[in-house]
Amino acid sequence: MPFVVTEACIDVKDGACLEGCPADCIYEGDRKMYIHPDECTECGACAVACPVGAALSDDRVKDQNFIDSEAAFFSEVLPGRDEPLGEPGGATRLGKVKADTPFIAAYQK
């Protein structure tokens, strides 16, 4: 898992990271953004662009639940969907995903 979007993004979703990402690997969930682990090139542009410091390299994430949730967003069936997102091939093509992982949906700041 290269980069992970953490707590600071929940219910904020500024979107600056979307513009900064050359790989188009940041997907918009209902409450936060998610970085596809296989599409991310580890360039760090998301971390530089994020005004709230939510995008971190996985080795800097203190809560393992955020790392697990980031992977689950793409590998598990999300509420309101019939199948996992899997390898959607770019966030722009897919558009906003109106769902979150159970961890993020229930997360209280």
C-alpha positions as CSV (number, residue, x, y, z in Angstrom):
1,M,0.0,0.0,0.0
2,P,1.9,3.1,-1.1
3,F,-0.2,6.1,0.0
4,V,-3.3,6.1,2.2
5,V,-5.9,8.8,2.9
6,T,-6.4,9.2,6.6
7,E,-8.8,10.7,9.2
8,A,-8.2,14.3,8.2
9,C,-10.0,13.8,4.9
10,I,-13.2,12.4,6.4
11,D,-16.1,14.7,5.7
12,V,-13.7,17.3,4.2
13,K,-12.7,15.9,0.8
14,D,-11.0,19.1,-0.4
15,G,-10.2,17.5,-3.8
16,A,-6.8,19.2,-4.3
17,C,-5.3,15.7,-4.3
18,L,-7.3,14.8,-7.4
19,E,-5.8,17.6,-9.4
20,G,-2.3,16.8,-8.1
21,C,-2.4,13.0,-8.9
22,P,-0.8,12.2,-12.3
23,A,-1.9,8.5,-12.0
24,D,-5.7,9.3,-11.6
25,C,-5.7,6.8,-8.8
26,I,-7.6,8.7,-6.1
27,Y,-11.3,7.8,-5.9
28,E,-14.0,9.8,-4.2
29,G,-16.1,7.9,-1.7
30,D,-19.0,9.3,0.2
31,R,-17.0,10.6,3.2
32,K,-13.4,10.5,2.0
33,M,-11.0,9.9,-0.8
34,Y,-9.4,6.5,-1.4
35,I,-6.1,5.7,-3.2
36,H,-6.0,2.6,-5.3
37,P,-3.0,0.6,-4.1
38,D,-2.2,-0.9,-7.5
39,E,-2.6,2.2,-9.5
40,C,-0.6,4.5,-7.3
41,T,2.9,5.3,-8.6
42,E,4.1,6.5,-5.1
43,C,5.0,9.9,-6.5
44,G,3.7,11.7,-3.4
45,A,1.9,14.4,-5.4
46,C,-1.3,13.7,-3.3
47,A,0.6,14.3,-0.1
48,V,2.0,17.6,-1.4
49,A,-1.4,18.8,-2.7
50,C,-3.5,17.8,0.3
51,P,-4.1,21.0,2.4
52,V,-5.2,19.0,5.5
53,G,-2.3,16.5,5.5
54,A,-4.6,13.4,5.0
55,A,-2.5,11.6,2.4
56,L,0.4,9.8,3.9
57,S,2.8,7.1,2.9
58,D,1.7,3.8,4.5
59,D,4.7,3.7,6.8
60,R,3.6,6.9,8.4
61,V,0.0,5.8,9.1
62,K,-0.5,5.1,12.8
63,D,-3.9,3.4,12.6
64,Q,-3.7,0.1,10.6
65,N,-7.5,0.3,10.1
66,F,-7.0,3.1,7.6
67,I,-4.6,1.0,5.6
68,D,-7.0,-2.0,5.7
69,S,-9.9,0.2,4.8
70,E,-8.1,1.7,1.8
71,A,-7.5,-1.8,0.4
72,A,-11.1,-2.9,1.3
73,F,-12.6,-0.1,-0.7
74,F,-11.4,-1.8,-3.9
75,S,-11.5,-5.5,-2.9
76,E,-14.8,-5.8,-1.0
77,V,-18.4,-5.3,-2.0
78,L,-19.4,-1.8,-0.7
79,P,-22.9,-0.9,0.4
80,G,-25.2,-0.2,-2.5
81,R,-22.9,-2.0,-5.0
82,D,-23.2,-5.5,-6.5
83,E,-19.5,-6.3,-6.8
84,P,-16.1,-5.0,-5.7
85,L,-14.6,-2.0,-7.6
86,G,-11.5,-4.1,-8.3
87,E,-9.4,-2.5,-11.0
88,P,-11.6,0.3,-12.3
89,G,-8.9,1.8,-14.5
90,G,-8.9,5.4,-13.3
91,A,-11.0,7.6,-11.0
92,T,-12.0,10.0,-13.7
93,R,-13.6,7.3,-15.8
94,L,-15.4,5.7,-12.8
95,G,-16.7,9.0,-11.2
96,K,-17.8,9.4,-7.6
97,V,-18.5,6.2,-5.6
98,K,-21.4,6.9,-3.3
99,A,-20.2,4.5,-0.7
100,D,-17.5,4.0,2.0
101,T,-16.0,1.0,3.7
102,P,-17.9,0.1,7.0
103,F,-14.9,1.4,9.0
104,I,-15.2,4.9,7.4
105,A,-19.0,4.9,7.3
106,A,-19.0,4.3,11.1
107,Y,-16.0,6.5,11.9
108,Q,-16.5,9.2,14.6
109,K,-14.0,12.0,14.8
